[in-house]
Amino acid sequence: MWGITSNDMDNLRKTIDNFFKNKYSRREYFAIQHEFEKGETNQPFLNELEKQWNEIRKEDLNDFDQNSVWGRIVRQIEFRKTGVVKNVHFWNQLQRVAAILFLPLLLGSIFYFLVSSPKNEGISLVKINCPTGARTEFQLPDGSKGVLNSKSTLEYATNFINKRVVHLTGEAFFSVVKSQGEKFNVLTDRINVEVLGTKFSVMSYKDQSNEEVVLKSGSVKVFGIKKNEPLSLLVPDQQFTLDKDKNQFFVKKVNANALTSWVDGKLDVDNERFEDVAKRLSRWYDVQIEIEGAKLKEYRYYGTFENEPLNEVLRLLSITAPIKYHEIKRVQYKDGSFSKRKIILQTDEKRMNHFNN
């Protein structure tokens, strides 16, 4: 089994350094994973991990309590000798670091260790969370890679190699490797997406009216989740859309590169209802956005925003669509914290006719 020993400090530093720079190899992934799974703590490994941790730029983490979280990581590592940690209260904070440093593999290994134990005879789950307003890269045990979008969760069993199945809530882009004909399945609330090796995205937010699959290369099969009935076979540049309210689906030709551009930090809106656009902006910028008026909710919008701050996006929206907006003053609570930023969008009736013509 691959592992990192205290007698090979050069390789130890290089392996951990590669993880923090997102330049790890498959071999280095298993080496790191082994350190979190084995029975005793490798102190040199922990020392090097702490050294890299301390070099994180604090200005990138805002109010993140770095020392406190590190202390809890160490305590959880030591705790594995006595039992299973059932509640990981600092997981969301760890994911904030992952979103900044692109360390989902490392943190995924930490989480795997925390929720599983040799004392557990059942199959444990690995869970990767992407916090609101961020994106998180991940790599699965079979070598498949991907990116989780804002406010998304990916789960899979620790026996993943034997059965390549993941459960998705939110949105994710997958680059799946072929594995001796073994199928790869993405399960959501309503659909089962089955592939062998391809690149595609799946969107299944609980507050969205649609579930979507966009195929970039290869082919995918889409099944209904309840009866596993076949629904569609997609070819590249096709989008499968399931209307959850009407329980109806359709397939259309799209520009897959544009619709998966969020992976590279772009927000691409292609003929979407403004209500759905507002939900995407809310997740993307971690802000509360409300729309006043049914007319504006149903308004269809096109546009692309690339690494733009929210204020600039709102300004551009007010120029390119019949809307006006204002921000609600934030309230400071007794504990010193502030209420979430809130934006109200309204129809600009004076300009509506101009955009309808």
C-alpha positions as CSV (number, residue, x, y, z in Angstrom):
1,M,0.0,0.0,0.0
2,W,1.2,3.5,-0.8
3,G,2.1,5.7,2.1
4,I,4.3,8.5,3.3
5,T,7.0,7.5,5.8
6,S,9.0,9.7,8.2
7,N,12.2,8.3,6.5
8,D,11.4,10.0,3.2
9,M,10.9,13.7,4.2
10,D,11.7,15.0,0.7
11,N,8.9,13.0,-0.8
12,L,6.7,13.9,2.1
13,R,7.1,17.7,1.6
14,K,6.8,17.4,-2.2
15,T,3.6,15.3,-2.0
16,I,1.8,17.7,0.5
17,D,3.1,20.7,-1.4
18,N,1.6,19.3,-4.7
19,F,-1.7,18.9,-3.0
20,F,-1.8,22.5,-1.8
21,K,-0.8,23.7,-5.3
22,N,-3.4,21.4,-7.0
23,K,-0.6,19.5,-8.9
24,Y,-1.0,16.1,-7.3
25,S,-0.7,12.8,-9.2
26,R,-2.9,9.7,-8.8
27,R,-0.1,8.1,-6.8
28,E,0.1,11.1,-4.5
29,Y,-3.7,11.0,-4.0
30,F,-3.5,7.5,-2.6
31,A,-0.5,8.3,-0.5
32,I,-2.4,11.1,1.2
33,Q,-5.5,9.1,1.5
34,H,-3.6,6.3,3.2
35,E,-2.3,8.6,5.9
36,F,-5.8,9.5,6.9
37,E,-7.0,5.9,6.9
38,K,-4.3,4.0,8.7
39,G,-4.5,3.2,12.4
40,E,-1.7,5.4,13.8
41,T,-0.8,9.1,13.4
42,N,2.3,9.8,11.3
43,Q,3.7,12.8,13.2
44,P,6.1,14.0,10.4
45,F,3.1,13.9,8.1
46,L,1.0,16.0,10.5
47,N,3.9,18.4,11.0
48,E,4.2,19.0,7.3
49,L,0.5,19.4,6.9
50,E,0.4,22.0,9.7
51,K,3.3,23.9,8.1
52,Q,1.4,24.2,4.8
53,W,-1.8,25.1,6.6
54,N,0.0,27.9,8.4
55,E,1.1,29.4,5.1
56,I,-2.5,29.9,3.9
57,R,-2.9,33.6,3.3
58,K,-5.2,34.8,6.0
59,E,-6.5,37.8,3.9
60,D,-8.1,35.2,1.6
61,L,-10.1,33.6,4.4
62,N,-11.8,36.7,5.8
63,D,-13.3,35.7,9.2
64,F,-12.0,32.1,9.0
65,D,-10.6,31.0,12.4
66,Q,-7.5,29.2,11.1
67,N,-6.0,28.2,14.5
68,S,-9.2,27.0,15.9
69,V,-10.1,24.8,13.0
70,W,-6.6,23.3,12.9
71,G,-6.8,22.4,16.5
72,R,-10.1,20.6,15.9
73,I,-8.6,18.7,12.9
74,V,-5.8,17.4,15.1
75,R,-8.2,16.4,17.9
76,Q,-10.4,14.6,15.3
77,I,-7.4,12.7,14.0
78,E,-6.5,11.6,17.5
79,F,-10.1,10.7,18.1
80,R,-10.1,7.9,15.5
81,K,-8.4,5.6,18.1
82,T,-11.6,5.5,20.2
83,G,-14.6,5.8,18.0
84,V,-16.5,7.5,15.2
85,V,-17.2,11.2,14.9
86,K,-20.9,11.5,14.0
87,N,-21.1,15.3,13.7
88,V,-18.5,17.3,11.9
89,H,-19.4,20.9,12.8
90,F,-16.4,22.5,11.2
91,W,-16.9,20.8,7.7
92,N,-18.4,24.0,6.1
93,Q,-15.4,26.0,7.3
94,L,-13.0,23.4,5.9
95,Q,-14.8,23.6,2.6
96,R,-14.2,27.4,2.5
97,V,-10.5,26.6,2.5
98,A,-11.0,24.0,-0.2
99,A,-12.8,26.5,-2.4
100,I,-9.9,28.9,-2.1
101,L,-7.0,26.4,-2.3
102,F,-8.6,23.7,-4.5
103,L,-8.0,21.0,-1.9
104,P,-11.2,18.9,-2.1
105,L,-9.3,15.6,-2.4
106,L,-7.3,16.3,0.8
107,L,-10.4,17.5,2.7
108,G,-12.5,14.7,1.2
109,S,-10.0,12.2,2.7
110,I,-10.3,13.9,6.1
111,F,-14.1,13.7,5.9
112,Y,-13.9,10.0,4.9
113,F,-11.8,9.2,7.9
114,L,-14.1,11.2,10.3
115,V,-17.3,9.5,9.3
116,S,-16.0,5.9,9.1
117,S,-14.3,3.5,11.4
118,P,-13.0,-0.1,11.4
119,K,-15.7,-0.7,14.1
120,N,-18.4,0.1,11.5
121,E,-19.5,-3.0,9.6
122,G,-21.7,-1.1,7.2
123,I,-20.7,0.9,4.2
124,S,-19.7,4.5,5.0
125,L,-20.2,7.5,2.8
126,V,-17.8,10.2,1.6
127,K,-19.5,13.6,1.4
128,I,-18.1,16.7,-0.3
129,N,-19.7,20.0,0.2
130,C,-19.2,23.2,-1.8
131,P,-20.1,26.3,0.1
132,T,-22.3,29.1,-1.2
133,G,-20.6,31.5,-3.5
134,A,-17.7,29.1,-4.4
135,R,-16.7,26.2,-6.6
136,T,-14.9,23.1,-5.4
137,E,-12.8,20.7,-7.5
138,F,-12.9,17.0,-6.6
139,Q,-11.3,13.7,-7.8
140,L,-13.0,10.3,-7.3
141,P,-11.2,7.0,-6.4
142,D,-11.4,5.8,-10.0
143,G,-9.6,8.9,-11.3
144,S,-12.7,10.7,-12.6
145,K,-12.6,14.4,-11.8
146,G,-15.1,17.2,-11.6
147,V,-16.2,20.5,-10.1
148,L,-19.0,21.2,-7.7
149,N,-20.9,24.5,-8.1
150,S,-22.0,26.8,-5.4
151,K,-24.2,25.2,-2.6
152,S,-23.8,21.6,-3.9
153,T,-23.2,18.3,-2.3
154,L,-21.7,15.1,-3.7
155,E,-21.9,11.7,-1.9
156,Y,-20.5,8.3,-2.7
157,A,-19.8,5.0,-0.8
158,T,-16.4,4.0,0.3
159,N,-16.6,0.9,-1.9
160,F,-16.9,3.3,-4.9
161,I,-14.5,1.3,-7.1
162,N,-16.8,-1.7,-7.0
163,K,-19.9,0.3,-7.9
164,R,-19.3,3.8,-9.5
165,V,-22.4,5.6,-8.1
166,V,-22.6,9.2,-6.8
167,H,-25.5,11.1,-5.4
168,L,-25.8,14.8,-6.3
169,T,-27.7,17.7,-4.8
170,G,-26.9,21.0,-6.7
171,E,-24.8,21.2,-9.8
172,A,-21.6,19.4,-10.8
173,F,-19.4,19.0,-13.9
174,F,-18.0,15.5,-14.4
175,S,-15.0,14.2,-16.5
176,V,-15.5,10.5,-16.2
177,V,-12.8,8.0,-17.1
178,K,-13.6,4.6,-18.6
179,S,-13.1,1.7,-16.3
180,Q,-13.2,-1.7,-18.0
181,G,-16.8,-1.1,-19.1
182,E,-18.0,-0.3,-15.6
183,K,-20.9,2.1,-15.7
184,F,-20.8,5.5,-13.9
185,N,-24.1,6.7,-12.4
186,V,-25.1,10.1,-11.1
187,L,-28.3,10.0,-9.1
188,T,-30.5,13.0,-8.3
189,D,-34.0,13.4,-6.8
190,R,-35.6,12.6,-10.2
191,I,-33.1,11.1,-12.6
192,N,-30.3,8.6,-13.0
193,V,-27.6,9.7,-15.5
194,E,-25.5,6.7,-16.8
195,V,-22.2,7.0,-18.7
196,L,-19.1,5.0,-19.3
197,G,-16.6,7.7,-19.9
198,T,-17.5,11.3,-20.9
199,K,-17.8,15.0,-19.9
200,F,-21.1,16.3,-18.8
201,S,-22.9,18.5,-16.2
202,V,-25.9,17.7,-14.1
203,M,-28.0,20.3,-12.3
204,S,-30.5,19.3,-9.5
205,Y,-31.1,22.1,-7.0
206,K,-34.1,21.5,-4.7
207,D,-35.3,25.1,-5.2
208,Q,-35.1,24.9,-9.0
209,S,-38.1,23.9,-11.1
210,N,-36.0,21.9,-13.5
211,E,-33.3,19.2,-13.5
212,E,-30.8,19.4,-16.4
213,V,-28.1,17.4,-18.0
214,V,-25.7,19.0,-20.6
215,L,-23.4,16.7,-22.6
216,K,-20.1,18.0,-23.7
217,S,-18.6,14.8,-25.2
218,G,-19.3,11.1,-25.5
219,S,-22.9,10.0,-24.7
220,V,-25.1,9.6,-21.7
221,K,-28.3,7.8,-20.9
222,V,-31.0,9.4,-18.7
223,F,-33.4,7.3,-16.7
224,G,-36.3,8.1,-14.4
225,I,-35.2,7.6,-10.8
226,K,-38.3,5.8,-9.5
227,K,-39.0,3.1,-12.1
228,N,-35.6,3.4,-13.8
229,E,-37.5,3.9,-17.1
230,P,-35.3,5.1,-20.1
231,L,-36.0,8.7,-20.9
232,S,-33.3,9.9,-23.3
233,L,-30.0,9.1,-25.0
234,L,-27.9,12.3,-25.4
235,V,-25.2,13.2,-28.0
236,P,-22.8,16.1,-27.6
237,D,-24.2,19.6,-27.4
238,Q,-27.6,18.4,-26.3
239,Q,-29.4,19.4,-23.1
240,F,-32.0,17.2,-21.3
241,T,-34.4,19.2,-19.2
242,L,-37.0,17.7,-16.8
243,D,-39.8,20.0,-15.6
244,K,-40.3,18.7,-12.0
245,D,-43.7,20.3,-11.6
246,K,-45.2,19.0,-14.8
247,N,-43.2,15.8,-14.8
248,Q,-42.3,16.3,-18.4
249,F,-39.0,16.4,-20.2
250,F,-37.5,17.7,-23.5
251,V,-34.2,17.6,-25.3
252,K,-32.7,20.5,-27.3
253,K,-29.5,21.4,-29.1
254,V,-27.3,23.8,-27.1
255,N,-23.8,25.1,-26.9
256,A,-22.4,22.8,-24.2
257,N,-19.2,24.9,-23.8
258,A,-21.3,28.0,-22.9
259,L,-23.6,26.1,-20.5
260,T,-20.7,24.6,-18.6
261,S,-18.6,27.8,-18.5
262,W,-19.4,28.2,-14.8
263,V,-16.5,25.7,-14.3
264,D,-14.2,28.5,-15.4
265,G,-15.8,31.3,-13.4
266,K,-18.4,32.5,-15.9
267,L,-22.1,32.9,-15.3
268,D,-23.8,32.1,-18.6
269,V,-27.6,32.8,-18.9
270,D,-29.3,31.4,-22.0
271,N,-33.0,32.3,-22.3
272,E,-33.7,31.6,-18.6
273,R,-36.7,32.8,-16.5
274,F,-35.6,35.7,-14.4
275,E,-36.7,33.9,-11.2
276,D,-34.2,31.1,-12.0
277,V,-31.5,33.7,-12.8
278,A,-32.1,35.3,-9.4
279,K,-31.6,31.9,-7.7
280,R,-28.4,31.4,-9.6
281,L,-27.1,34.8,-8.6
282,S,-28.1,34.2,-5.0
283,R,-26.0,31.0,-4.8
284,W,-23.2,32.5,-6.9
285,Y,-22.7,35.6,-4.7
286,D,-24.1,34.3,-1.4
287,V,-26.8,37.0,-1.3
288,Q,-30.5,37.0,-0.9
289,I,-32.3,38.2,-4.0
290,E,-36.1,38.7,-4.2
291,I,-38.2,39.6,-7.3
292,E,-41.3,41.7,-6.9
293,G,-44.0,41.0,-9.5
294,A,-45.0,37.9,-11.5
295,K,-44.2,39.6,-14.8
296,L,-40.5,40.0,-14.0
297,K,-40.2,36.4,-12.7
298,E,-41.3,35.1,-16.1
299,Y,-39.1,37.5,-18.1
300,R,-36.5,35.6,-20.3
301,Y,-32.9,36.8,-20.2
302,Y,-29.6,36.2,-22.1
303,G,-26.2,37.3,-20.9
304,T,-22.7,36.2,-19.7
305,F,-20.8,37.5,-16.7
306,E,-17.2,36.6,-16.1
307,N,-15.7,37.2,-12.6
308,E,-17.8,40.3,-12.1
309,P,-18.6,41.7,-8.6
310,L,-22.3,41.6,-7.7
311,N,-22.7,45.4,-8.0
312,E,-21.4,45.3,-11.6
313,V,-23.7,42.4,-12.5
314,L,-26.7,44.4,-11.1
315,R,-25.7,47.5,-13.0
316,L,-25.4,45.5,-16.2
317,L,-28.8,43.8,-15.6
318,S,-30.4,47.1,-15.2
319,I,-29.0,48.2,-18.5
320,T,-29.8,45.1,-20.5
321,A,-33.2,44.2,-19.0
322,P,-36.3,46.1,-17.8
323,I,-35.4,46.0,-14.2
324,K,-34.5,48.3,-11.3
325,Y,-33.2,47.3,-8.0
326,H,-32.4,48.5,-4.5
327,E,-30.6,47.0,-1.5
328,I,-32.1,46.6,1.9
329,K,-30.0,48.0,4.7
330,R,-28.3,45.3,6.7
331,V,-29.1,44.9,10.3
332,Q,-26.6,44.3,13.1
333,Y,-27.6,41.6,15.6
334,K,-26.8,41.6,19.3
335,D,-23.9,39.2,18.9
336,G,-22.2,41.6,16.5
337,S,-23.0,39.7,13.3
338,F,-24.9,41.3,10.4
339,S,-28.0,40.1,8.4
340,K,-27.4,38.6,5.0
341,R,-27.1,41.1,2.1
342,K,-30.5,41.5,0.4
343,I,-31.4,42.8,-3.1
344,I,-34.9,43.6,-4.3
345,L,-35.5,43.4,-8.1
346,Q,-38.5,45.2,-9.6
347,T,-40.0,45.6,-13.1
348,D,-39.1,49.0,-14.7
349,E,-42.5,49.5,-16.3
350,K,-41.3,52.6,-18.3
351,R,-38.8,50.5,-20.1
352,M,-40.7,47.2,-20.4
353,N,-42.3,48.2,-23.8
354,H,-38.8,49.0,-25.2
355,F,-37.6,45.5,-24.4
356,N,-40.7,43.8,-25.7
357,N,-40.4,45.4,-29.1
